[in-house]
Structure formats: structure tokens, C-alpha cells
Amino acid sequence: MDGSNNISVLSYRRFQPVGKVRRRVQGLRIPSSSNYCPCTASGTKPDLSHNESARLAADCLLSQGLDGYRQVLQAEGEVDFLSELEKLYVLQNGRDANTDDADEIDNMDKEFVNLFAHCESETSSDSTVECLDQKIDKALDPSPEVFLQSDRTAAAMKDLVRQFLRKAKLVLAVVMDAFSDPELLCDLLEASRKRNVSVHLLLDHVNLEGFVSMWQELKLISRNFPKVSVRSVPGQTYSAKTGRKLTGQIAESFIIADWDEDTLSFSLSFTWLSSMVHQSLLVLIKGSSVSHFHQEFLRLHSSSKPVPGFVTFISLPQCLC
């Protein structure tokens, strides 16, 4: 009996599935000196193939909850790859598939995209000396400027953002993950009212409530700022084979000033904590690289939605190359 039990245990261990990540972890537990080979280390390529076990587990978390998620991990022999915060987000934000999601671009979005496309076509067909000079200038791109919080006082990073906002003369296009700082809001509203700057705000859909609450607390009225557009934008959407969906958040923040000028990309959120306590960095981007942010802003705007009670669309000025 004892011998047969030992055989069954060995058989179970031998054929128990081992997930892709778990296998790598098991290899890393072995001291490096025992399996290091200089002849093969430099030629090793990372395995970038899809992890099917992780997909199955995520699908089960969306459709069956934590119990289903844990059962799949055990059956697949895979590690728990989600933090507690991630699991909570999935459970709170998962939803049934809606066939109308893909078609939910309103007339204002189409007008926005068509306007920008019209501007691009006009510019691309322009063969004047002025356009050629601009292209030559953009070919000589300066290096990005990087600003680190460790080199400055706590409030200095926010001050750099405020200086950037104040230099805009025509347009400010802002993509923001979280916005609850009244001082920065005043900077944007004053730019619109005093300098006639068009302000386009794209705010993360999950953290939108923080902005709305701030606006209401300050007793502001959207119609008094006709050149300030506020829209919410989601992250990517994960579609499970079970029919459930999960939409993520915006985890990028950047500001485009006057379209043909610089772009400021940063890890700073428009919140008091972010500017005074959290560690952050800013990157000032110039030249032709700015066009990538134009494309990203258009892509995000096309998937954005109106925010009730706010102006949601304003016409853009003539675009850049």
C-alpha cells in the first residue's frame, strides 16, 4: 500500500501542469551559479508568446468571481498574477458585452475628426517655401528636456506645468488621469476667458467624479466657459470569450499647447497630493515628435463621451503639419 501511494504521488507530481510564469519562477529559484552558461546567456531571447492560462483565469474572474479565478489557477498550475487592487477593479468594473459599444461615436466626435483630417489634407498638399522651411526645422529635432522631482522642491513640478499652461495662445489639449486641483483648474479657465484659449479636457472616466465634485463645490457653471470642453475617456477594453468585458483607465497624462508648439508629458496628476507628496517627472517634447501626441489625442477623443452638464465640443483652429 505504501509503495502504491508513493507511486501515485510521484505520478501526480510528474503530470501536474505547470503554468508559464510558474515555470520561470521555479527556474529562478535555482542558484544562478549552478546553471549559468556564458555561451548561451547572451543569445537567449525573451518568450513573448501569449499566456493562455492567464487569459482563462482572467475570463473566469470576470464571469465567475474569485472562486472561478482560483480554480483555474490551480488547474493550470499558474501563479496568482493579480494584486488585490486589480482583482477588486475587475470585480467592480466588469460588465456584460454591449453590441452598441463599438458604434458609440456621436456627431460631435465625427465633426472633430473630420475637421482635423481636413486640416491635415490641406497642409499635406501645401508645397510653399514656408512649409518646406518648417519641415527642415522639424528634421533638426532638439532633445527632450527631462525634469525630475528629486532635483526640485515639492511644488516646483506643478509650477512647471502652470508655466506651460500660461504660454498657450490658441489651444490647450489636456489628457489627465485625475483632476481635483482647483488652482490648476483656475489656470485653465483663466486661459480660456482672459486669453481666448480653447481648452479641450479629456479626463479618465473612472476618476471623473473627482473633477465633477470639485466643479460643483466651486459653484462654477459650464456655459460661462463656452471655450472649455470636458469629456470623459476610457482605457482599453478587454473582451472575455464568455461575453464579459472590462474597460481600463487612462494612465497617461500630457498637454499639447497651440498644436504646433511643444508637448508636456508627465507622471504628475492634477491633484494636490500628486504635486506636493508623490514623486513624479516631466518630459518636454519638441519638434516632429509632437505629432505622435496629436494622433494620440485624436484617438482618445474619438472614444470619449460627453460629460453631462459640461460643454463637450468646441471647434479647433487651423491645424498644423
C-alpha positions as CSV (number, residue, x, y, z in Angstrom):
1,M,0.0,0.0,0.0
2,D,2.8,2.4,0.9
3,G,4.6,1.7,-2.3
4,S,1.5,2.3,-4.4
5,N,0.8,5.5,-2.6
6,N,4.3,6.7,-3.3
7,I,3.9,5.8,-7.0
8,S,0.6,7.7,-7.2
9,V,2.1,10.8,-5.5
10,L,5.1,10.7,-7.9
11,S,2.7,10.3,-10.9
12,Y,0.6,13.3,-9.7
13,R,3.7,15.5,-9.4
14,R,5.0,14.4,-12.7
15,F,1.9,15.2,-14.7
16,Q,0.6,18.2,-12.7
17,P,0.5,21.1,-15.1
18,V,2.9,24.0,-14.6
19,G,2.0,27.4,-15.8
20,K,4.2,29.6,-18.0
21,V,5.1,32.1,-15.3
22,R,5.4,29.5,-12.5
23,R,7.9,27.6,-14.7
24,R,10.1,30.7,-15.0
25,V,9.8,31.3,-11.2
26,Q,10.9,27.8,-10.5
27,G,13.9,28.2,-12.7
28,L,14.8,31.5,-11.0
29,R,14.8,29.8,-7.6
30,I,17.8,27.7,-8.6
31,P,21.1,29.5,-7.7
32,S,22.4,31.2,-10.8
33,S,25.9,29.7,-10.4
34,S,24.6,26.2,-10.9
35,N,23.0,26.7,-14.3
36,Y,24.8,29.8,-15.8
37,C,26.3,29.2,-19.2
38,P,28.1,32.2,-20.8
39,C,27.9,30.7,-24.2
40,T,24.0,30.8,-24.3
41,A,23.2,33.6,-21.9
42,S,23.8,36.4,-24.5
43,G,21.7,34.7,-27.2
44,T,18.7,34.0,-25.0
45,K,15.5,35.6,-26.4
46,P,12.6,36.5,-24.2
47,D,9.5,34.5,-24.5
48,L,6.8,37.0,-25.6
49,S,4.2,34.4,-26.5
50,H,0.6,34.6,-25.2
51,N,-0.1,33.2,-21.7
52,E,-3.3,31.3,-22.2
53,S,-3.6,30.3,-18.6
54,A,-3.7,33.9,-17.5
55,R,-6.4,34.6,-20.1
56,L,-8.5,31.7,-18.8
57,A,-8.1,32.9,-15.2
58,A,-9.0,36.5,-16.1
59,D,-12.1,35.4,-18.0
60,C,-13.2,33.3,-15.1
61,L,-12.7,36.2,-12.7
62,L,-14.9,38.3,-14.9
63,S,-17.7,35.7,-15.2
64,Q,-17.5,33.6,-12.0
65,G,-15.7,35.7,-9.5
66,L,-12.8,34.9,-7.2
67,D,-13.7,31.2,-6.8
68,G,-13.6,30.6,-10.5
69,Y,-10.3,32.5,-10.8
70,R,-8.6,30.5,-8.1
71,Q,-9.9,27.2,-9.6
72,V,-8.4,28.0,-13.0
73,L,-5.0,28.9,-11.5
74,Q,-4.9,25.7,-9.6
75,A,-5.9,23.6,-12.6
76,E,-3.4,25.4,-14.9
77,G,-0.6,25.4,-12.3
78,E,-0.2,29.1,-12.7
79,V,0.8,31.8,-10.2
80,D,-1.6,34.4,-8.9
81,F,-0.8,37.3,-11.3
82,L,-3.3,39.9,-10.0
83,S,-2.9,42.1,-6.9
84,E,-5.8,42.6,-4.6
85,L,-6.4,46.0,-6.0
86,E,-6.5,44.6,-9.5
87,K,-9.0,41.9,-8.5
88,L,-11.2,44.5,-6.9
89,Y,-11.1,46.6,-10.1
90,V,-12.0,43.7,-12.3
91,L,-14.9,42.7,-10.0
92,Q,-16.3,46.2,-9.7
93,N,-15.9,47.2,-13.4
94,G,-16.7,44.0,-15.3
95,R,-19.9,44.2,-17.4
96,D,-21.8,42.3,-20.0
97,A,-21.0,42.9,-23.6
98,N,-22.9,45.6,-25.4
99,T,-23.1,45.5,-29.1
100,D,-23.6,49.2,-29.3
101,D,-20.3,50.0,-27.7
102,A,-18.3,49.9,-31.0
103,D,-20.8,52.3,-32.7
104,E,-20.9,54.8,-29.9
105,I,-19.3,57.8,-31.7
106,D,-21.6,60.8,-31.8
107,N,-21.9,63.5,-34.4
108,M,-19.6,65.8,-32.4
109,D,-16.8,63.2,-32.5
110,K,-17.2,62.8,-36.2
111,E,-17.1,66.6,-36.7
112,F,-13.9,66.8,-34.6
113,V,-12.1,64.0,-36.6
114,N,-13.3,65.4,-39.9
115,L,-12.1,68.9,-39.1
116,F,-8.7,67.6,-38.1
117,A,-8.5,65.4,-41.2
118,H,-9.4,68.4,-43.4
119,C,-6.6,70.4,-41.8
120,E,-4.1,67.6,-42.4
121,S,-5.1,67.3,-46.0
122,E,-4.7,71.0,-46.6
123,T,-1.3,71.0,-45.0
124,S,0.0,67.9,-46.8
125,S,-0.9,69.5,-50.2
126,D,0.8,72.8,-49.4
127,S,4.1,73.0,-51.3
128,T,5.1,76.5,-50.4
129,V,8.5,77.5,-49.3
130,E,7.1,78.2,-45.8
131,C,6.1,74.6,-45.4
132,L,9.4,73.3,-46.6
133,D,11.2,75.5,-44.1
134,Q,9.0,74.1,-41.3
135,K,9.9,70.5,-42.3
136,I,13.6,71.4,-42.4
137,D,13.3,72.9,-38.9
138,K,11.4,69.8,-37.6
139,A,14.1,67.5,-39.1
140,L,16.6,69.1,-36.6
141,D,14.7,68.0,-33.5
142,P,16.1,69.1,-30.2
143,S,16.5,66.5,-27.5
144,P,13.6,66.2,-24.9
145,E,14.1,68.0,-21.7
146,V,13.6,65.9,-18.6
147,F,12.6,67.4,-15.2
148,L,12.9,65.2,-12.1
149,Q,11.2,65.9,-8.8
150,S,14.4,64.9,-6.9
151,D,16.1,68.0,-8.4
152,R,13.5,70.4,-7.2
153,T,11.2,71.3,-4.3
154,A,7.8,69.6,-4.0
155,A,5.8,72.3,-5.6
156,A,8.3,73.0,-8.4
157,M,6.9,70.3,-10.7
158,K,3.4,71.8,-10.5
159,D,4.9,75.3,-11.2
160,L,6.5,74.0,-14.4
161,V,3.0,72.7,-15.5
162,R,1.5,76.1,-14.7
163,Q,4.1,78.0,-16.7
164,F,3.5,75.7,-19.6
165,L,-0.3,76.4,-19.4
166,R,0.3,80.1,-19.3
167,K,2.3,80.2,-22.5
168,A,-0.6,78.9,-24.7
169,K,-2.2,81.5,-27.0
170,L,-4.7,79.4,-29.0
171,V,-5.3,75.9,-27.8
172,L,-4.7,73.7,-24.8
173,A,-5.4,70.0,-25.2
174,V,-5.1,68.1,-21.9
175,V,-5.3,64.4,-21.2
176,M,-5.4,63.7,-17.5
177,D,-5.9,60.6,-15.3
178,A,-7.1,62.5,-12.2
179,F,-8.1,66.2,-11.8
180,S,-9.1,67.7,-8.5
181,D,-6.7,70.6,-8.0
182,P,-8.7,74.0,-8.0
183,E,-5.6,76.0,-8.7
184,L,-4.8,74.2,-11.9
185,L,-8.5,74.5,-12.9
186,C,-8.3,78.2,-12.4
187,D,-5.3,78.4,-14.7
188,L,-7.2,76.7,-17.5
189,L,-10.4,78.7,-17.0
190,E,-8.4,82.0,-17.0
191,A,-6.6,81.0,-20.1
192,S,-9.9,80.5,-21.8
193,R,-11.6,83.6,-20.5
194,K,-8.7,86.1,-20.5
195,R,-6.6,84.9,-23.5
196,N,-9.4,83.3,-25.5
197,V,-7.7,79.9,-25.5
198,S,-9.7,76.9,-26.5
199,V,-9.4,74.2,-23.8
200,H,-10.0,70.6,-24.5
201,L,-10.1,68.3,-21.4
202,L,-10.1,64.6,-21.8
203,L,-10.5,63.0,-18.3
204,D,-10.3,59.4,-17.2
205,H,-13.8,58.0,-16.9
206,V,-13.2,56.3,-13.5
207,N,-11.7,59.3,-11.8
208,L,-14.1,61.8,-13.4
209,E,-16.2,62.1,-10.2
210,G,-13.3,64.0,-8.6
211,F,-13.4,66.7,-11.2
212,V,-17.2,67.0,-11.2
213,S,-17.3,67.2,-7.4
214,M,-14.6,70.0,-7.5
215,W,-16.5,71.9,-10.1
216,Q,-19.7,71.7,-8.2
217,E,-18.0,72.6,-4.9
218,L,-16.6,75.8,-6.6
219,K,-20.1,76.6,-7.9
220,L,-18.9,77.0,-11.4
221,I,-21.3,77.0,-14.4
222,S,-20.1,75.4,-17.7
223,R,-22.0,77.8,-20.0
224,N,-19.9,80.6,-18.6
225,F,-16.9,79.0,-20.2
226,P,-18.0,78.2,-23.8
227,K,-14.4,77.5,-25.0
228,V,-13.8,74.8,-22.3
229,S,-14.7,71.3,-23.5
230,V,-14.9,68.5,-20.9
231,R,-15.2,64.9,-22.0
232,S,-14.5,61.5,-20.3
233,V,-12.4,58.9,-21.9
234,P,-11.9,55.2,-21.1
235,G,-8.8,53.0,-21.4
236,Q,-8.5,49.8,-23.4
237,T,-11.3,47.2,-23.3
238,Y,-10.6,43.6,-22.6
239,S,-13.2,41.2,-24.0
240,A,-13.5,37.7,-22.5
241,K,-14.7,34.8,-24.5
242,T,-17.5,34.4,-22.0
243,G,-19.1,37.6,-23.3
244,R,-18.0,39.8,-20.4
245,K,-16.0,43.0,-20.9
246,L,-13.6,45.1,-18.8
247,T,-12.6,48.6,-19.6
248,G,-9.5,50.1,-18.1
249,Q,-8.4,53.6,-17.1
250,I,-6.3,56.4,-18.7
251,A,-2.8,56.0,-17.3
252,E,-1.2,58.7,-19.4
253,S,-1.1,62.5,-18.9
254,F,0.1,65.1,-21.4
255,I,-0.7,68.7,-22.5
256,I,-0.4,70.0,-26.1
257,A,0.0,73.8,-26.4
258,D,-1.1,75.5,-29.6
259,W,-0.8,72.3,-31.7
260,D,2.4,73.4,-33.5
261,E,4.3,74.0,-30.3
262,D,5.6,71.8,-27.5
263,T,4.1,68.9,-25.6
264,L,4.5,68.3,-21.9
265,S,4.2,64.6,-20.9
266,F,4.4,63.7,-17.2
267,S,3.5,61.3,-14.4
268,L,2.0,64.1,-12.4
269,S,-1.7,64.1,-11.8
270,F,-3.7,67.3,-11.3
271,T,-4.2,66.7,-7.6
272,W,-2.8,68.3,-4.5
273,L,-1.2,65.0,-3.3
274,S,0.5,64.4,-6.6
275,S,2.1,67.8,-6.7
276,M,3.0,68.1,-3.1
277,V,3.8,64.5,-1.9
278,H,4.1,62.0,-4.7
279,Q,7.2,61.5,-6.8
280,S,6.9,62.5,-10.4
281,L,8.7,63.5,-13.6
282,L,8.0,65.7,-16.6
283,V,9.3,65.5,-20.2
284,L,9.1,68.5,-22.5
285,I,8.9,67.3,-26.1
286,K,9.6,69.5,-29.1
287,G,9.8,69.2,-32.9
288,S,8.2,66.5,-35.1
289,S,7.8,64.1,-32.2
290,V,4.9,66.2,-31.0
291,S,2.8,64.8,-33.9
292,H,2.6,61.5,-32.1
293,F,0.7,63.2,-29.3
294,H,-1.6,64.9,-31.8
295,Q,-2.6,61.4,-33.1
296,E,-3.0,60.0,-29.6
297,F,-5.2,62.9,-28.6
298,L,-7.4,62.4,-31.7
299,R,-7.7,58.7,-31.0
300,L,-8.7,59.3,-27.4
301,H,-11.1,62.0,-28.3
302,S,-12.8,59.7,-30.8
303,S,-13.6,57.2,-28.0
304,S,-14.6,59.9,-25.5
305,K,-18.1,60.7,-24.2
306,P,-19.8,63.9,-23.2
307,V,-20.0,64.7,-19.6
308,P,-23.5,65.8,-18.5
309,G,-23.6,69.5,-17.6
310,F,-20.5,70.5,-19.4
311,V,-19.6,71.9,-22.9
312,T,-18.4,68.8,-24.8
313,F,-17.3,70.2,-28.2
314,I,-15.7,73.3,-29.5
315,S,-14.2,73.9,-32.9
316,L,-10.5,73.6,-33.4
317,P,-8.4,76.3,-35.1
318,Q,-6.4,75.6,-38.3
319,C,-4.2,72.6,-37.6
320,L,-0.5,72.0,-38.0
321,C,1.5,69.8,-40.3
